[in-house]
Amino acid sequence: MRRLVPHPLLSASLFVLWLLLMNTLTPGQVLLAALFAVAVPGFARPFWPESQPVRRPLLLAWLLLRLSFDILVANLVVARLILGPMHRLNPAFVRYPLALENEYAITILASIITLTPGTVSADVTPDRRALIVHSLNLDDEEALIRGIRSRYEMPLKEIFE
């Protein structure tokens, strides 16, 4: 069964998402949803990294809650910034030095930075020692680095390394 459906959660999500997008439960759409739910993860299998053990699942749950709250707050801050005078914005790129070594954890950190409105992870250096982060409004580079490190990177280090 694992060979037919290598990522059951992804397959179930694709199945439900397809049916929601089509807004119908006709036999043809249900069959097509099932086909996509099996085919897409099967074709994507060579590109998936090996599974990573989660050493602290409760900390992961806390990180997801914190991230959800931070996204909500950042949405409000960014809305206020872009609706205000443009001269108040101070966009800048920051070189964020990484303490993480696990590629999976680095990818998650880069995704978290990009998911949070007002910041985008633009690149990772070739030596995987730093992320290039763009901030929509940067007042203090060190404060941004400390915030990312304490709120996201250190919990990820405990969870995956």
trRosetta pair geometry for C-beta under 8 A, 3 or more apart (Angstrom, degrees):
i j d omega theta_ij theta_ji phi_ij phi_ji
1 4 5.9 -58 -153 38 38 107
1 5 6.3 -22 166 36 73 99
2 5 7.0 -78 -132 70 25 65
2 6 6.4 58 170 -112 66 50
3 6 7.0 11 -140 -73 21 82
4 38 6.4 -34 168 -146 83 112
4 42 7.8 -36 -168 -83 37 119
5 8 5.2 64 138 -88 120 70
5 11 5.0 -55 -151 -16 107 165
5 37 7.8 -4 -121 140 107 90
5 38 6.3 -75 -87 -117 79 76
5 41 6.9 53 -156 76 54 142
6 41 5.3 -164 54 145 92 113
6 42 6.7 135 4 -90 112 53
6 45 5.2 81 32 -103 169 112
6 48 7.7 178 129 27 132 156
7 10 3.9 21 119 26 120 120
7 11 6.2 148 89 -21 68 86
7 41 4.5 -148 39 -144 103 139
7 48 7.3 -178 -56 -98 131 160
8 11 5.5 -57 -144 38 32 113
8 12 6.2 31 159 -18 68 105
9 12 5.9 -53 -146 37 30 109
9 13 6.3 31 153 -19 63 108
10 13 5.6 -56 -147 38 31 112
10 14 6.3 31 155 -19 66 106
10 40 7.7 -127 144 99 112 108
10 41 5.1 127 96 -84 127 123
11 14 5.8 -54 -146 36 30 110
11 15 6.3 34 154 -22 63 106
11 37 4.2 82 -168 175 78 90
11 38 6.4 44 -135 -77 123 43
11 40 7.9 164 -103 60 66 95
11 41 5.5 -69 -66 -1 88 141
12 15 5.6 -52 -148 34 31 116
12 16 6.4 24 157 -12 65 107
12 37 7.1 67 -68 -152 22 128
13 16 6.1 -59 -146 41 29 104
13 17 5.9 27 158 -19 66 113
14 17 5.7 -57 -137 41 27 111
14 18 6.1 32 161 -23 64 106
14 33 7.4 166 129 -169 75 75
14 36 5.6 -138 154 123 121 100
14 37 4.6 168 85 -102 109 68
14 40 5.8 -179 -124 47 163 141
14 41 7.6 -149 -2 -31 146 98
15 18 6.2 -57 -153 31 23 110
15 19 6.8 14 155 -10 60 109
15 33 4.8 88 -147 156 62 105
15 34 6.4 36 -118 -87 110 48
15 36 7.4 164 -85 78 53 92
15 37 4.0 10 -61 -77 91 143
16 19 5.9 -62 -152 40 32 107
16 20 6.2 31 153 -19 68 108
16 33 8.0 102 -40 -174 17 133
17 20 5.7 -56 -146 38 31 111
17 21 6.2 29 157 -18 66 107
18 21 5.9 -59 -148 38 28 109
18 22 6.2 16 158 -9 65 112
18 29 7.4 -179 139 178 101 88
18 32 7.0 -150 164 110 141 90
18 33 3.9 174 86 -115 134 92
18 36 5.7 131 -70 60 151 145
18 37 7.4 -113 6 -50 135 91
19 22 5.9 -60 -140 45 30 104
19 24 7.6 -123 -158 68 70 43
19 25 6.6 35 -157 -94 117 69
19 29 6.5 113 -112 140 71 112
19 30 7.0 32 -95 -96 116 63
19 33 5.2 3 -50 -90 86 159
20 23 7.0 23 180 -72 33 58
22 29 4.8 -178 125 -149 160 137
22 33 7.6 -117 12 -63 137 111
24 29 5.3 114 89 13 97 162
25 29 6.8 -128 -136 74 16 119
25 30 6.2 39 -166 -58 63 110
26 29 4.9 85 58 11 83 102
26 30 7.0 -153 90 -6 40 88
27 30 5.7 -57 -144 39 32 112
27 31 6.1 33 157 -19 67 107
28 31 5.8 -56 -148 37 29 111
28 32 6.2 27 154 -17 65 108
29 32 5.5 -51 -142 39 34 112
29 33 6.1 39 155 -23 65 104
30 33 5.7 -51 -147 35 29 113
30 34 6.5 30 152 -18 62 105
31 34 5.7 -54 -150 36 31 111
31 35 6.4 34 150 -22 64 104
32 35 5.5 -50 -147 34 34 114
32 36 6.4 31 155 -14 65 104
33 36 5.9 -55 -149 40 30 108
33 37 6.1 33 152 -24 64 110
34 37 5.5 -54 -143 36 30 115
34 38 6.5 20 159 -11 64 106
35 38 6.3 -66 -153 41 27 101
35 39 5.7 13 160 -11 68 120
36 39 5.8 -62 -127 45 28 103
36 40 5.5 24 180 -20 70 112
37 40 7.1 -32 -116 29 14 103
37 41 7.6 1 172 4 45 109
38 41 7.2 -79 -164 45 23 96
38 42 6.2 20 154 -20 63 123
39 42 5.5 -69 -149 41 29 115
39 43 6.1 22 163 -15 70 108
40 43 6.1 -57 -145 38 27 105
40 44 6.1 14 160 -9 63 116
41 44 5.6 -65 -138 48 32 107
41 45 6.6 65 155 -60 63 81
42 45 5.9 -21 -160 -21 31 116
44 47 5.4 -67 -171 45 68 111
44 48 6.4 76 135 -41 88 97
45 48 5.9 -51 -151 15 35 114
49 52 7.3 18 112 -39 119 98
49 103 7.4 -168 -119 94 153 113
49 104 5.9 -161 99 -85 158 105
52 102 7.3 93 -135 177 135 133
52 104 4.7 -162 -56 98 149 168
52 105 7.9 169 -168 -47 161 78
52 160 5.7 -4 164 -136 133 105
53 160 7.9 140 77 -134 59 57
54 57 5.3 78 124 -79 124 75
54 60 5.7 -22 -163 -38 129 150
54 159 5.9 -25 -151 -178 77 93
54 160 7.2 -38 -113 -83 53 67
55 158 7.1 -127 80 154 117 58
55 159 6.0 168 46 -165 83 33
55 160 7.0 -178 8 -80 102 17
56 59 3.8 20 126 22 120 120
56 60 6.5 152 98 -21 70 83
56 158 5.5 -10 17 135 147 98
56 159 5.1 -102 51 -103 94 62
57 60 5.3 -49 -149 32 39 117
57 61 6.6 41 153 -20 67 99
58 61 5.6 -48 -151 33 37 113
58 62 6.5 38 149 -18 65 103
59 62 5.4 -51 -147 38 36 114
59 63 6.3 41 150 -23 66 103
59 155 5.6 -169 167 -158 109 97
59 158 5.8 -65 140 102 168 122
59 159 5.6 -149 94 -77 116 95
60 63 5.6 -50 -147 34 32 114
60 64 6.6 33 153 -19 63 103
60 155 7.9 151 -86 159 41 109
60 159 5.2 103 -71 -129 90 137
61 64 5.8 -53 -151 34 32 112
61 65 6.6 32 151 -17 64 104
62 65 5.7 -54 -150 37 34 112
62 66 6.2 34 152 -19 66 106
62 155 7.3 -134 89 -141 103 143
63 66 5.6 -53 -145 38 31 112
63 67 6.1 34 154 -21 65 107
63 152 7.1 97 -153 -126 109 60
63 155 4.7 167 -85 129 119 147
63 156 7.3 109 -133 -63 159 69
63 159 7.1 -59 -9 -43 150 146
64 67 5.6 -51 -143 36 30 113
64 68 6.4 35 154 -22 63 103
65 68 5.7 -52 -149 32 31 113
65 69 6.6 28 153 -14 63 105
66 69 5.8 -58 -152 39 31 110
66 70 6.1 30 153 -19 67 110
66 151 6.4 -166 152 -169 135 93
66 155 8.0 142 41 -5 148 166
67 70 5.6 -55 -142 39 31 112
67 71 6.3 35 156 -23 65 104
67 112 6.0 -96 -121 -140 127 104
67 115 7.2 30 -179 97 115 134
67 116 7.5 -110 -155 -72 80 100
67 152 7.5 76 -85 -101 99 104
68 71 5.9 -52 -149 32 28 111
68 72 6.7 29 152 -18 61 105
69 72 5.7 -56 -153 34 32 112
69 73 6.4 26 154 -13 67 108
70 73 5.8 -55 -144 41 32 108
70 74 5.9 31 157 -19 67 111
70 116 5.8 -32 129 -119 110 117
70 151 7.0 97 -78 171 151 144
71 74 5.8 -56 -140 40 27 110
71 75 6.4 37 156 -27 62 102
71 115 6.3 -48 -97 141 121 95
71 116 5.8 -120 -93 -111 68 62
71 117 6.8 95 -153 0 65 89
72 75 5.9 -51 -155 26 28 114
72 76 7.1 23 151 -13 60 104
73 76 5.9 -58 -159 36 36 110
73 77 6.4 32 149 -18 69 108
74 77 5.5 -53 -143 39 37 112
74 78 6.0 35 159 -18 69 107
74 116 5.0 102 3 -176 173 81
74 117 4.3 159 130 57 106 86
74 118 5.2 -128 -169 12 107 118
74 119 7.9 -69 -152 9 144 92
75 78 6.0 -57 -144 40 26 107
75 79 6.2 30 155 -22 62 108
75 117 5.1 100 -83 19 54 150
76 79 5.7 -53 -146 34 29 114
76 80 6.5 29 155 -18 63 106
77 80 5.8 -57 -153 36 30 111
77 81 6.4 29 151 -20 65 108
77 117 7.6 161 63 96 89 108
77 118 6.4 -14 95 -55 112 148
78 81 5.5 -53 -146 37 34 113
78 82 6.2 20 162 -10 69 108
78 117 4.4 -95 -9 142 152 120
78 118 4.8 -145 -78 -62 109 95
78 136 6.5 62 -121 64 97 163
79 82 6.4 -61 -140 42 25 98
79 83 6.1 14 163 -10 63 116
80 83 6.2 -66 -141 44 23 104
80 84 6.2 23 159 -24 62 115
81 84 6.0 -66 -150 32 25 110
81 88 6.9 -142 -146 100 76 115
81 89 6.2 93 176 -89 109 90
81 118 7.5 93 26 -107 152 110
81 136 6.6 111 115 129 156 125
81 137 5.6 -127 -133 -36 148 145
84 88 5.6 -17 115 34 123 144
85 88 5.3 101 79 -11 85 101
86 89 5.8 -39 -169 13 55 115
88 137 7.5 -1 131 -127 81 126
89 136 6.5 -67 -149 163 108 77
89 137 5.4 -100 -140 -91 62 91
90 137 5.4 74 45 -150 74 59
90 138 5.4 -109 109 54 99 62
90 139 6.6 101 60 -74 142 53
91 134 6.9 6 -172 -178 98 95
91 135 6.7 178 -145 91 54 56
91 136 5.6 -37 -100 -149 88 33
91 137 7.0 -37 -73 -71 52 39
91 138 7.0 71 -154 5 19 97
92 134 7.5 180 95 -148 32 59
92 135 5.7 -6 60 55 76 96
92 138 4.1 -73 38 34 118 143
92 141 7.4 -82 110 -85 141 100
93 122 6.9 -48 -127 24 108 149
93 132 5.9 -5 -172 -177 112 96
93 133 7.1 148 -158 78 59 41
93 134 5.3 -34 -98 -96 70 71
93 135 7.8 164 -97 16 22 73
94 132 7.5 155 76 -158 42 49
94 133 4.9 -24 62 66 95 95
94 134 7.7 165 16 -91 75 22
94 135 6.2 33 -7 -10 118 113
94 138 6.8 164 -49 -119 117 148
94 141 5.4 169 -119 -142 119 97
94 144 6.0 -160 -42 93 177 141
94 145 6.9 -146 163 -62 135 92
95 125 7.9 41 -149 -50 102 123
95 130 5.1 4 -178 174 89 141
95 131 7.8 155 -160 78 45 41
95 132 6.1 -26 -103 -103 61 67
95 133 8.0 163 -96 21 12 79
96 113 8.0 -153 14 -101 167 155
96 130 6.0 150 75 -164 48 78
96 131 4.5 -16 61 61 110 90
96 132 7.5 -178 16 -88 84 15
96 133 5.0 46 -21 -7 124 121
96 144 7.9 -96 -93 122 106 100
96 145 5.9 178 -126 -115 80 86
96 148 6.3 -28 -144 79 138 156
97 129 6.7 -21 -147 153 73 82
97 130 5.2 -40 -102 -100 45 94
97 145 7.5 34 30 -151 81 127
98 101 7.9 141 131 -68 113 43
98 106 6.3 11 -144 -114 150 106
98 109 7.7 138 -123 83 106 158
98 128 7.0 -64 56 155 151 62
98 129 5.7 -162 43 -174 100 32
98 130 5.8 -158 -6 -89 88 31
98 131 6.3 92 -59 -16 105 87
98 153 7.4 -160 -142 -138 65 135
99 149 7.0 75 2 -137 125 103
99 153 6.0 104 43 154 105 128
99 154 7.6 17 70 -82 143 65
99 157 6.3 -28 107 -79 109 142
100 105 4.7 -144 -159 107 135 118
100 106 5.1 176 104 -71 130 77
100 109 6.3 -176 4 -14 156 147
100 153 6.1 -125 -35 -157 107 96
100 156 6.3 -21 -91 107 133 117
100 157 5.8 -137 -92 -84 80 87
100 160 7.9 32 -144 75 112 120
100 161 6.9 -167 -139 -38 72 139
101 105 7.9 40 59 55 39 124
101 106 8.0 -56 158 -44 6 113
101 128 7.8 83 -142 126 51 120
101 161 6.6 96 46 -115 90 137
102 105 4.0 68 80 12 108 111
102 106 6.7 -179 90 -13 54 83
102 160 5.0 -141 78 131 163 119
102 161 5.2 -152 -20 -77 123 94
103 106 5.5 -52 -146 35 35 114
103 107 6.4 38 154 -22 65 103
103 128 7.1 -57 -99 -143 83 145
104 107 5.8 -53 -152 33 30 113
104 108 6.6 29 150 -17 63 104
104 160 6.2 -152 87 -159 107 148
105 108 5.6 -51 -147 36 35 112
105 109 6.3 37 152 -20 66 103
105 156 4.7 135 -161 159 105 112
105 157 6.9 97 178 -82 154 45
105 159 7.5 153 -111 75 112 95
105 160 4.2 -172 -70 69 117 149
105 161 6.5 -48 -20 -39 161 98
106 109 5.7 -52 -148 36 32 112
106 110 6.4 32 153 -18 65 105
106 124 6.7 72 160 -122 125 145
106 128 6.5 -46 -113 -164 172 101
106 131 7.7 176 -166 -64 93 111
107 110 5.8 -53 -147 37 31 111
107 111 6.3 31 152 -19 64 107
108 111 5.6 -56 -149 38 32 113
108 112 6.3 37 152 -23 66 104
108 156 6.0 174 89 -129 123 132
108 160 7.8 152 25 -29 142 151
109 112 5.6 -51 -147 33 32 113
109 113 6.5 33 154 -19 64 103
109 121 7.7 119 119 -87 71 152
109 131 7.2 -139 114 -41 112 152
109 148 7.7 82 -170 176 106 106
109 152 5.9 127 -129 137 83 117
109 153 5.7 40 -119 -95 135 77
109 156 5.7 -113 -66 15 98 172
110 113 5.8 -52 -150 34 31 112
110 114 6.4 25 153 -13 64 109
110 121 3.9 -170 -156 126 78 167
110 124 6.6 -64 -82 -60 142 111
110 131 5.9 -172 -95 -123 91 136
111 114 5.7 -60 -147 42 32 108
111 115 6.0 34 154 -23 68 108
111 121 7.5 -59 -47 27 22 140
112 115 5.7 -54 -143 35 29 112
112 116 6.5 26 158 -20 63 106
112 152 5.1 168 116 -146 154 144
113 116 6.2 -60 -154 32 27 108
113 119 5.1 -86 -178 124 80 119
113 120 7.0 97 130 -165 93 12
113 121 4.2 95 80 -48 126 102
113 131 7.0 143 14 140 165 154
113 133 5.8 -93 -179 -122 144 115
113 148 6.6 15 -94 -128 106 126
113 152 7.6 -176 -59 83 75 168
114 119 7.2 -110 -89 109 28 75
114 120 5.2 44 -117 -139 76 59
114 121 4.9 -77 -48 21 94 89
116 119 5.4 12 86 46 101 107
118 135 6.6 14 152 -157 82 68
118 136 4.4 -99 -148 25 65 120
118 137 6.6 -51 -156 25 111 88
119 133 5.8 -7 -168 -178 105 108
119 134 6.8 157 -155 82 52 53
119 135 5.3 -14 -102 -103 82 67
119 136 7.2 -106 -61 -3 43 84
119 144 7.8 155 -100 -158 132 118
120 133 7.0 158 79 -158 42 60
120 134 4.7 -6 56 55 95 103
121 124 7.6 16 168 -57 111 81
121 131 5.3 -46 -145 -176 102 127
121 132 7.5 110 -168 74 56 53
121 133 5.7 -34 -103 -103 56 76
122 131 8.0 127 44 170 62 80
122 132 4.6 -61 68 102 102 99
122 133 6.7 166 8 -108 88 19
122 134 5.1 75 -41 -19 122 104
123 131 7.2 160 86 -161 45 56
123 132 4.2 15 53 37 91 119
124 128 6.1 16 159 -114 119 58
124 130 7.3 161 -157 90 57 45
124 131 5.5 -33 -102 -104 70 67
124 132 7.5 -145 -74 11 22 78
125 128 6.8 -142 76 -48 75 16
125 129 5.7 -41 69 50 129 74
125 130 4.6 45 -4 55 127 87
125 131 7.6 -119 -7 -75 79 22
125 132 7.3 111 -54 -33 76 93
127 130 7.9 39 69 14 93 81
133 144 7.4 -171 100 150 139 129
133 148 7.5 -125 -76 -67 170 162
135 138 4.2 97 87 -65 133 99
135 144 6.0 -76 -76 -121 152 154
138 141 6.3 34 179 -77 123 67
138 144 6.4 -38 -131 -39 95 145
139 143 7.3 -12 81 48 89 136
140 143 3.7 54 97 11 118 116
140 144 6.7 168 93 -15 64 80
141 144 5.8 -55 -154 33 33 112
141 145 6.5 30 152 -16 67 107
142 145 5.6 -54 -147 39 34 112
142 146 6.2 34 155 -18 67 106
143 146 5.7 -52 -142 39 31 110
143 147 6.1 35 156 -23 63 108
144 147 5.8 -57 -148 36 27 113
144 148 6.5 23 158 -15 64 106
145 148 6.1 -56 -147 37 28 106
145 149 6.1 26 156 -18 64 112
146 149 5.7 -59 -145 39 28 112
146 150 6.1 13 165 -8 67 112
147 150 6.4 -62 -138 42 23 98
147 151 5.7 1 172 -1 64 120
148 151 6.5 -65 -129 48 19 97
148 152 5.6 -42 -168 41 60 113
148 153 6.0 54 138 -18 77 109
149 152 7.6 -67 -104 55 5 71
149 153 4.7 -44 -133 45 46 126
149 154 6.1 59 162 -29 66 96
150 153 7.8 14 -15 46 17 86
150 154 5.9 -3 -129 13 34 130
151 155 7.6 -38 153 3 31 118
152 155 6.5 -73 -154 42 24 103
152 156 6.2 19 159 -17 65 114
153 156 5.6 -60 -148 39 31 112
153 157 6.3 36 154 -25 67 104
154 157 5.4 -47 -146 30 34 116
154 158 6.7 32 155 -15 64 102
155 158 5.7 -56 -150 38 36 110
155 159 6.1 32 153 -20 69 109
156 159 5.6 -56 -142 39 33 111
156 160 5.9 -13 173 17 70 113
157 160 7.1 -75 -130 53 18 80
157 161 5.1 -38 -162 35 61 121
158 161 7.5 -33 -64 50 12 79
